[in-house]
C-alpha cells in the first residue's frame, strides 16, 4: 500500500476535489440538520472520520 494512502480513499488532489465537491453539494442539508439537532455556538462536537476536514471546518 502506498504511503500516501493513510486515508482510506487516498489524499491525492483528485480525491480531495471529489470530497470537496461532495461537501459543497451536501453542505446546505448538513447545516440544516446540525441546526435542527441543536448544534450551534458553544456546542462541543467530535467529528470522527473527518477526512480532509471540510465538515469539521463548518462545525468549528
SEKETI-634312 format. One record per atom (N, C-alpha, C): x, y negated, z negated; residue in three letters; atom name; chain. Coordinates in nm, 4 decimals. Layout:
<vexvex <X,Y,Z>,ALA,CA,A>,
...
END
This chain:
<vexvex <0.0849,0.1178,0.0000>,UNK,N,A>,
<vexvex <0.0000,0.0000,0.0000>,UNK,CA,A>,
<vexvex <0.0890,-0.1235,0.0000>,UNK,C,A>,
<vexvex <0.0679,-0.2161,0.0908>,UNK,N,A>,
<vexvex <0.1492,-0.3375,0.0954>,UNK,CA,A>,
<vexvex <0.1353,-0.4196,-0.0325>,UNK,C,A>,
<vexvex <0.2427,-0.4879,-0.0707>,UNK,N,A>,
<vexvex <0.2430,-0.5686,-0.1931>,UNK,CA,A>,
<vexvex <0.1367,-0.6776,-0.1885>,UNK,C,A>,
<vexvex <0.1018,-0.7287,-0.0735>,UNK,N,A>,
<vexvex <0.0050,-0.8362,-0.0576>,UNK,CA,A>,
<vexvex <-0.1351,-0.7933,-0.0967>,UNK,C,A>,
<vexvex <-0.1606,-0.6658,-0.1061>,UNK,N,A>,
<vexvex <-0.2961,-0.6173,-0.1325>,UNK,CA,A>,
<vexvex <-0.3236,-0.5963,-0.2810>,UNK,C,A>,
<vexvex <-0.2806,-0.6883,-0.3651>,UNK,N,A>,
<vexvex <-0.3137,-0.6767,-0.5059>,UNK,CA,A>,
<vexvex <-0.4623,-0.7010,-0.5283>,UNK,C,A>,
<vexvex <-0.5254,-0.7788,-0.4436>,UNK,N,A>,
<vexvex <-0.6709,-0.7952,-0.4439>,UNK,CA,A>,
<vexvex <-0.7256,-0.6893,-0.3503>,UNK,C,A>,
<vexvex <-0.8313,-0.6205,-0.3903>,UNK,N,A>,
<vexvex <-0.8836,-0.5052,-0.3175>,UNK,CA,A>,
<vexvex <-0.9009,-0.5303,-0.1683>,UNK,C,A>,
<vexvex <-0.9567,-0.6454,-0.1316>,UNK,N,A>,
<vexvex <-0.9820,-0.6733,0.0097>,UNK,CA,A>,
<vexvex <-0.8685,-0.7488,0.0769>,UNK,C,A>,
<vexvex <-0.7633,-0.7785,0.0023>,UNK,N,A>,
<vexvex <-0.6492,-0.8496,0.0591>,UNK,CA,A>,
<vexvex <-0.6544,-0.9981,0.0292>,UNK,C,A>,
<vexvex <-0.5424,-1.0635,0.0517>,UNK,N,A>,
<vexvex <-0.5339,-1.2075,0.0245>,UNK,CA,A>,
<vexvex <-0.4803,-1.2827,0.1459>,UNK,C,A>,
<vexvex <-0.4783,-1.2194,0.2603>,UNK,N,A>,
<vexvex <-0.4288,-1.2852,0.3805>,UNK,CA,A>,
<vexvex <-0.5272,-1.3949,0.4244>,UNK,C,A>,
<vexvex <-0.4814,-1.4832,0.5080>,UNK,N,A>,
<vexvex <-0.5593,-1.6007,0.5485>,UNK,CA,A>,
<vexvex <-0.6970,-1.5647,0.6042>,UNK,C,A>,
<vexvex <-0.7049,-1.4611,0.6858>,UNK,N,A>,
<vexvex <-0.8331,-1.4222,0.7453>,UNK,CA,A>,
<vexvex <-0.9329,-1.3805,0.6372>,UNK,C,A>,
<vexvex <-0.8871,-1.3073,0.5382>,UNK,N,A>,
<vexvex <-0.9765,-1.2640,0.4304>,UNK,CA,A>,
<vexvex <-1.0188,-1.3818,0.3440>,UNK,C,A>,
<vexvex <-0.9280,-1.4733,0.3154>,UNK,N,A>,
<vexvex <-0.9634,-1.5921,0.2367>,UNK,CA,A>,
<vexvex <-1.0652,-1.6779,0.3109>,UNK,C,A>,
<vexvex <-1.0529,-1.6876,0.4415>,UNK,N,A>,
<vexvex <-1.1504,-1.7625,0.5219>,UNK,CA,A>,
<vexvex <-1.2865,-1.6937,0.5170>,UNK,C,A>,
<vexvex <-1.2880,-1.5610,0.5262>,UNK,N,A>,
<vexvex <-1.4137,-1.4852,0.5187>,UNK,CA,A>,
<vexvex <-1.4808,-1.5076,0.3834>,UNK,C,A>,
<vexvex <-1.4027,-1.4996,0.2765>,UNK,N,A>,
<vexvex <-1.4589,-1.5201,0.1431>,UNK,CA,A>,
<vexvex <-1.5065,-1.6641,0.1242>,UNK,C,A>,
<vexvex <-1.4351,-1.7602,0.1818>,UNK,N,A>,
<vexvex <-1.4771,-1.8999,0.1752>,UNK,CA,A>,
<vexvex <-1.6090,-1.9214,0.2467>,UNK,C,A>,
<vexvex <-1.6245,-1.8620,0.3645>,UNK,N,A>,
<vexvex <-1.7497,-1.8715,0.4392>,UNK,CA,A>,
<vexvex <-1.8633,-1.8074,0.3606>,UNK,C,A>,
<vexvex <-1.8382,-1.6909,0.3066>,UNK,N,A>,
<vexvex <-1.9389,-1.6217,0.2261>,UNK,CA,A>,
<vexvex <-1.9810,-1.7098,0.1079>,UNK,C,A>,
<vexvex <-1.8854,-1.7725,0.0445>,UNK,N,A>,
<vexvex <-1.9149,-1.8608,-0.0686>,UNK,CA,A>,
<vexvex <-2.0011,-1.9795,-0.0247>,UNK,C,A>,
<vexvex <-1.9652,-2.0413,0.0860>,UNK,N,A>,
<vexvex <-2.0412,-2.1565,0.1346>,UNK,CA,A>,
<vexvex <-2.1851,-2.1190,0.1707>,UNK,C,A>,
<vexvex <-2.2039,-2.0011,0.2264>,UNK,N,A>,
<vexvex <-2.3374,-1.9559,0.2649>,UNK,CA,A>,
<vexvex <-2.4240,-1.9318,0.1401>,UNK,C,A>,
<vexvex <-2.3671,-1.8658,0.0387>,UNK,N,A>,
<vexvex <-2.4431,-1.8282,-0.0801>,UNK,CA,A>,
<vexvex <-2.4423,-1.9340,-0.1897>,UNK,C,A>,
<vexvex <-2.3592,-2.0384,-0.1798>,UNK,N,A>,
<vexvex <-2.3415,-2.1358,-0.2878>,UNK,CA,A>,
<vexvex <-2.4721,-2.2010,-0.3334>,UNK,C,A>,
<vexvex <-2.5571,-2.2529,-0.2434>,UNK,N,A>,
<vexvex <-2.6810,-2.3148,-0.2914>,UNK,CA,A>,
<vexvex <-2.7679,-2.2186,-0.3730>,UNK,C,A>,
<vexvex <-2.7774,-2.0956,-0.3302>,UNK,N,A>,
<vexvex <-2.8569,-1.9955,-0.4014>,UNK,CA,A>,
<vexvex <-2.7962,-1.9662,-0.5380>,UNK,C,A>,
<vexvex <-2.6639,-1.9508,-0.5415>,UNK,N,A>,
<vexvex <-2.5980,-1.9202,-0.6687>,UNK,CA,A>,
<vexvex <-2.6065,-2.0376,-0.7658>,UNK,C,A>,
<vexvex <-2.5923,-2.1606,-0.7178>,UNK,N,A>,
<vexvex <-2.6045,-2.2766,-0.8061>,UNK,CA,A>,
<vexvex <-2.7436,-2.2807,-0.8693>,UNK,C,A>,
<vexvex <-2.8450,-2.2510,-0.7904>,UNK,N,A>,
<vexvex <-2.9816,-2.2466,-0.8429>,UNK,CA,A>,
<vexvex <-2.9978,-2.1353,-0.9460>,UNK,C,A>,
<vexvex <-2.9415,-2.0191,-0.9177>,UNK,N,A>,
<vexvex <-2.9502,-1.9062,-1.0116>,UNK,CA,A>,
<vexvex <-2.8820,-1.9401,-1.1441>,UNK,C,A>,
<vexvex <-2.7639,-2.0011,-1.1359>,UNK,N,A>,
<vexvex <-2.6930,-2.0371,-1.2596>,UNK,CA,A>,
<vexvex <-2.7728,-2.1394,-1.3384>,UNK,C,A>,
<vexvex <-2.8342,-2.2353,-1.2696>,UNK,N,A>,
<vexvex <-2.9146,-2.3359,-1.3370>,UNK,CA,A>,
<vexvex <-3.0348,-2.2707,-1.4049>,UNK,C,A>,
<vexvex <-3.1026,-2.1823,-1.3348>,UNK,N,A>,
<vexvex <-3.2191,-2.1125,-1.3915>,UNK,CA,A>,
<vexvex <-3.1801,-2.0243,-1.5087>,UNK,C,A>,
<vexvex <-3.0557,-1.9745,-1.5089>,UNK,N,A>,
<vexvex <-3.0066,-1.8915,-1.6194>,UNK,CA,A>,
<vexvex <-2.9614,-1.9760,-1.7380>,UNK,C,A>,
<vexvex <-2.9640,-2.1082,-1.7211>,UNK,N,A>,
<vexvex <-2.9243,-2.1965,-1.8307>,UNK,CA,A>,
<vexvex <-2.7756,-2.2238,-1.8373>,UNK,C,A>,
<vexvex <-2.7029,-2.1888,-1.7326>,UNK,N,A>,
<vexvex <-2.5590,-2.2145,-1.7287>,UNK,CA,A>,
<vexvex <-2.5386,-2.3583,-1.6853>,UNK,C,A>,
<vexvex <-2.4732,-2.4359,-1.7703>,UNK,N,A>,
<vexvex <-2.4506,-2.5767,-1.7399>,UNK,CA,A>,
<vexvex <-2.3381,-2.6319,-1.8253>,UNK,C,A>,
<vexvex <-2.3318,-2.7622,-1.8344>,UNK,N,A>,
<vexvex <-2.2283,-2.8301,-1.9097>,UNK,CA,A>,
<vexvex <-2.2224,-2.7741,-2.0518>,UNK,C,A>,
<vexvex <-2.1036,-2.7319,-2.0922>,UNK,N,A>,
<vexvex <-2.0829,-2.6763,-2.2254>,UNK,CA,A>,
<vexvex <-2.0979,-2.5252,-2.2330>,UNK,C,A>,
<vexvex <-2.1449,-2.4622,-2.1264>,UNK,N,A>,
<vexvex <-2.1586,-2.3163,-2.1252>,UNK,CA,A>,
<vexvex <-2.0218,-2.2505,-2.1162>,UNK,C,A>,
<vexvex <-2.0138,-2.1316,-2.1695>,UNK,N,A>,
<vexvex <-1.8925,-2.0507,-2.1565>,UNK,CA,A>,
<vexvex <-1.9258,-1.9325,-2.0676>,UNK,C,A>,
<vexvex <-1.8457,-1.9146,-1.9629>,UNK,N,A>,
<vexvex <-1.8732,-1.8118,-1.8631>,UNK,CA,A>,
<vexvex <-1.7447,-1.7374,-1.8327>,UNK,C,A>,
<vexvex <-1.7539,-1.6061,-1.8177>,UNK,N,A>,
<vexvex <-1.6417,-1.5232,-1.7760>,UNK,CA,A>,
<vexvex <-1.6722,-1.4729,-1.6349>,UNK,C,A>,
<vexvex <-1.5889,-1.5103,-1.5393>,UNK,N,A>,
<vexvex <-1.6063,-1.4653,-1.4008>,UNK,CA,A>,
<vexvex <-1.5168,-1.3440,-1.3797>,UNK,C,A>,
<vexvex <-1.5737,-1.2256,-1.3909>,UNK,N,A>,
<vexvex <-1.4991,-1.1017,-1.3726>,UNK,CA,A>,
<vexvex <-1.4945,-1.0709,-1.2231>,UNK,C,A>,
<vexvex <-1.3767,-1.0450,-1.1704>,UNK,N,A>,
<vexvex <-1.3637,-1.0184,-1.0279>,UNK,CA,A>,
<vexvex <-1.3691,-1.1470,-0.9486>,UNK,C,A>,
<vexvex <-1.3011,-1.2507,-0.9970>,UNK,N,A>,
<vexvex <-1.3106,-1.3835,-0.9400>,UNK,CA,A>,
<vexvex <-1.2544,-1.3958,-0.7990>,UNK,C,A>,
<vexvex <-1.1813,-1.2961,-0.7512>,UNK,N,A>,
<vexvex <-1.1235,-1.3074,-0.6172>,UNK,CA,A>,
<vexvex <-1.0405,-1.4345,-0.6068>,UNK,C,A>,
<vexvex <-1.0592,-1.5125,-0.5005>,UNK,N,A>,
<vexvex <-0.9807,-1.6346,-0.4866>,UNK,CA,A>,
<vexvex <-1.0309,-1.7491,-0.5750>,UNK,C,A>,
<vexvex <-1.1417,-1.7302,-0.6457>,UNK,N,A>,
<vexvex <-1.1870,-1.8282,-0.7433>,UNK,CA,A>,
<vexvex <-1.2848,-1.9323,-0.6964>,UNK,C,A>,
<vexvex <-1.3490,-1.9129,-0.5831>,UNK,N,A>,
<vexvex <-1.4451,-2.0125,-0.5336>,UNK,CA,A>,
<vexvex <-1.5591,-2.0321,-0.6332>,UNK,C,A>,
<vexvex <-1.6203,-1.9239,-0.6798>,UNK,N,A>,
<vexvex <-1.7303,-1.9345,-0.7753>,UNK,CA,A>,
<vexvex <-1.6802,-1.9860,-0.9093>,UNK,C,A>,
<vexvex <-1.5636,-1.9427,-0.9516>,UNK,N,A>,
<vexvex <-1.5080,-1.9902,-1.0783>,UNK,CA,A>,
<vexvex <-1.4882,-2.1414,-1.0756>,UNK,C,A>,
<vexvex <-1.4480,-2.1945,-0.9622>,UNK,N,A>,
<vexvex <-1.4310,-2.3395,-0.9497>,UNK,CA,A>,
<vexvex <-1.5660,-2.4107,-0.9626>,UNK,C,A>,
<vexvex <-1.6729,-2.3539,-0.9041>,UNK,N,A>,
<vexvex <-1.8059,-2.4115,-0.9202>,UNK,CA,A>,
<vexvex <-1.8496,-2.4070,-1.0660>,UNK,C,A>,
<vexvex <-1.8227,-2.2965,-1.1317>,UNK,N,A>,
<vexvex <-1.8636,-2.2817,-1.2714>,UNK,CA,A>,
<vexvex <-1.7853,-2.3735,-1.3640>,UNK,C,A>,
<vexvex <-1.6643,-2.4065,-1.3257>,UNK,N,A>,
<vexvex <-1.5828,-2.4963,-1.4097>,UNK,CA,A>,
<vexvex <-1.6436,-2.6338,-1.4115>,UNK,C,A>,
END
